[in-house]
Amino acid sequence: MKAGLFPGQGIPASTVLESLPKDHALLASASEQLGYDLFKRVEVAARRKGAAMPTAVAQPAIFVASLISFAHKPGRWDFFCGHSLGEYSALAAAGA
């Protein structure tokens, strides 16, 4: 059995940045919908070691990074769960 586990808003910006491929279509679509370059905002937040990302950046960035990471892990998934914001990522990954 495989379970998809998705993090909440407390995840460090540097970890989120590692999961955001700069040229990914989902990231480009999210940036277009948000009206700002999401990658660049996470990149700036990651430079401030230990500082929390602003909610307006953290939530869409973590959601997008979670879905991109999930898409790169093929196979059958039996369970999906997430903490706080991660619940939305889990629901989206499960097809809800």
N, C-alpha and C positions, 0 to 999 in steps of 0.2 A: 504494500500500500504506500501511496505517496501523498503527502500533504503539502499544500502551498501555504506558507506562513508570510504574512505581510506586516511590515512595521508601521508604527504610528509616527506622529510628528516629532518625537524626540530623537530621531536618527540624525547623526551629524551630517552637515552639509558636504563634507569631503566624501562620505560614503555615498550620498545621493549622486554627487558629481561623477563618481566612478561608474555608476549605472546609467548615465545619460550619454549615449553616443551622439556626438555633435550633429551628425548627418542623418539621424533616424527620422523617418516620416512622421511618427507619432509625436516626437518632440517638436518638429516643424509645425504640425497641425495645432498642437497645444499653444505654441508661441503665437501663432496667427490668431487663435481664438482669444487669447489673453491680451493681445495687443502689445506685448513686450517679449524680448528674447529671454526665454526661461533659462536656457543654458548659461547665459552671461550672468544673470542674477544669482544663480546657484554658485557659479564660479567666484563671484565677488564675496558671497557669504562664506564660502569655503576658505577664503584667505584670512578671515577673522577667526582665528583659532579659538575654539571653545564658545564662541558667541552663537546664540540660537538664530536660526533663519527666521525672518519675519513670516508670519502666518500666510500672508498673501503670496509668498514665494514658496514656502515649505509645502503647503498642502498640494498645489498642483504639481510641484516638482517630485514629491514623493509618490504621488499617484501615478504619474507618467513613468518614473523610474521603475516602479513596481511592475507595471504592465509590460514594459520593455524587457525587464529581467525575466518575467514569467514566460514571455513569448520565446525566449532563447533557451528554455528548458522543456524540450518536447517530451511527449509521452502522455500516459493516462494519469490523471489526478483523481484521487478518491475523496479528499477533503480539502477545504479552503477555510482559513481562518486569519483574522487580522486583529490588531490591537488599535482601537480608536479609529483614526483615519484609515488604517489598514483594513478595516471592515469593508470599506467601499472598494478598495483594490481587490479584496477577496471576492466580493460579489461580482465585480466586473470580470475578473478572471474566470469565475465559474459560469459566466454567461447569463447572470440574472438580469 
